[in-house]
Amino acid sequence: MQAVPNIVIIGGGAGGMEIATKLGHKVGRKGKAKVTLIDCAESHVWKPLLHEVATGALDIGLDAISYRGHASAHGYHFQQGAMIDINRDEKQIVLAPINDEEGQELLPARHIPYDYAVIAIGSVANDFNIPGVKEHSLFLDNTEQAMSIRKILLNKFMRYASHHQLDEKIKIAVVGAGATGVEMSAEMHHAVEQLSGFGYKIDTSLLEVTLIEADERILPKVDKVEISNSVTRELKQLGVNVMTNTRITQVTPEGLSTTEGNLIPSDMVIWSTGVKAPDFLNNIGGLESNHINQVMVKQNMQTTLDDHIFSIGDCAACPQEDGSWVPPRGQSARQMALMTADNIILMLEGKAPKNEYVYKDLGSLVNLSKFHTVGNLMSFMGGGVLVEGKIARFVYTSLYRRHLIELHGVVKGTLMMLAKGIGRIIHPHLKLH
Ligand SMILES: Cc1cc2nc3c(=O)[nH]c(=O)nc-3n(C[C@H](O)[C@H](O)[C@H](O)COP(=O)(O)OP(=O)(O)OC[C@H]3O[C@@H](n4cnc5c(N)ncnc54)[C@H](O)[C@@H]3O)c2cc1C
């Protein structure tokens, strides 16, 4: 029997999960190709929800999707492991060994053969090599980090609730006022409100969150200044100290130093500034990459130097007409994933991968926990429409709805959204363990 081509997708995030599912349905189930998804984690949590995981507002026990279970139901295979290299001569993805908690090797390094590979491993926050950031900050790049923030944050809140001096505050600095930093700042206030509702002696007046941004306004990547202004107003009303035009030069256990020589005292720093692809992607396998390690791709998402390797999502450098790169967003990852699946299917049929990606900005929405949602819709239509409140909240959740529908189909995806909604009514609004 003739072997079928191997399609290997590395990274099961917003983009990788959708391309694996689509290829599983279209070619995996029909035996036209073997589709394998590789991820370093066991289960998928949609990244835009990580700030909710970090504050305990979202229980990943309810929201995470097991890769193995999903793979077996959708025509693809799953292998757990972290990609560390690619051997283009042998057409193999190299995975690091897997160790247990004591450091004992469970699985040795593996080499996974591919005919077509899709690199979709996302991005991490950029520390810009600022001294002390790595050592003294927490990051929100993956579920593990979000869970560790949750543990530290809730322990801090609970310890504080039983031992605090009246004049003391919990000082938390969030560096980077993009969507992640802004949403995280609001979510922390929500967490404290919930704890207070559970009878803990803590309230939001004891929380001092400082949101720090180098640009002259928060949400600098969002075109509409009105959105920045509206979010700034709302954050200030919550008591968040918003500092713009502020550059951090060092992080120490005491706090953050600025270019002006000031110290921003802080008990905890959450670093959410900038985006870069993981360092090991820089020129991986001799492929071209840009200054933030993103793999350079052509408009059809094939890498510039190898037609059998594609890259999508945050880790791909896809050029736009005006010379900029496609922005690292959930919506671009998803659009690239669905189009790249079509291109790979064309190649399997011996045709040219002719579909070319053009970023269609459907808009940006910022959700300040339960307090406020604001954003801009249909930006690609020139200017777009400003939305706030319940409509904005509905559209904000629709990106996640579409993701679930892509992964599970219309009926199951909609039922899952409903079940999550019901779960949020039945279960406490904060996961405390
Ligand atoms: C708090 C927060 C809020 C956000 N809100 C929005 C929003 O409202 N709208 C929006 O459009 N975007 C939003 N984003 C951005 C969005 O989450 C990303 O742009 C999107 O997830 C990128 O998708 P991706 O598939 O490229 O990568 P990811 O979704 O990050 O997935 C990468 C996957 O690769 C895996 N992986 C990483 N390294 C390896 C390795 N070496 N080997 C194997 N697997 C690996 C990871 O485990 C992960 O599963 C938000 C991000 C954050 C953090």
The ligand as an ORCA input file, in Angstrom:
! r2SCAN-3c Opt
* xyz 0 1
  C      -4.818     37.954     27.325
  C      -4.882     37.991     25.811
  C      -6.007     38.544     25.186
  C      -6.086     38.562     23.785
  N      -7.215     39.063     23.207
  C      -7.341     39.027     21.859
  C      -8.538     39.492     21.231
  O      -9.468     39.953     21.903
  N      -8.629     39.446     19.891
  C      -7.600     38.943     19.112
  O      -7.743     38.912     17.871
  N      -6.452     38.488     19.668
  C      -6.290     38.521     21.017
  N      -5.130     38.073     21.603
  C      -4.049     37.583     20.717
  C      -4.324     36.126     20.291
  O      -4.485     35.338     21.438
  C      -3.169     35.590     19.448
  O      -2.914     36.479     18.397
  C      -3.527     34.226     18.889
  O      -3.768     33.306     19.928
  C      -2.382     33.709     18.007
  O      -2.710     32.435     17.560
  P      -1.558     31.400     17.190
  O      -2.225     30.172     16.684
  O      -0.544     32.043     16.334
  O      -0.805     31.096     18.559
  P      -1.381     30.598     19.958
  O      -2.840     30.684     20.019
  O      -0.576     31.295     20.981
  O      -0.989     29.049     19.968
  C       0.347     28.607     19.976
  C       0.349     27.140     20.371
  O       1.669     26.619     20.167
  C       2.066     25.834     21.284
  N       3.524     25.883     21.341
  C       4.298     26.928     21.704
  N       5.608     26.594     21.570
  C       5.643     25.327     21.120
  C       6.704     24.427     20.778
  N       7.995     24.772     20.859
  N       6.381     23.182     20.341
  C       5.067     22.794     20.250
  N       4.028     23.600     20.566
  C       4.322     24.860     20.972
  C       1.369     26.478     22.465
  O       1.186     25.537     23.528
  C       0.018     26.901     21.849
  O      -0.941     25.889     21.961
  C      -5.014     38.050     22.992
  C      -3.882     37.503     23.631
  C      -3.798     37.476     25.015
  C      -2.573     36.877     25.689
*
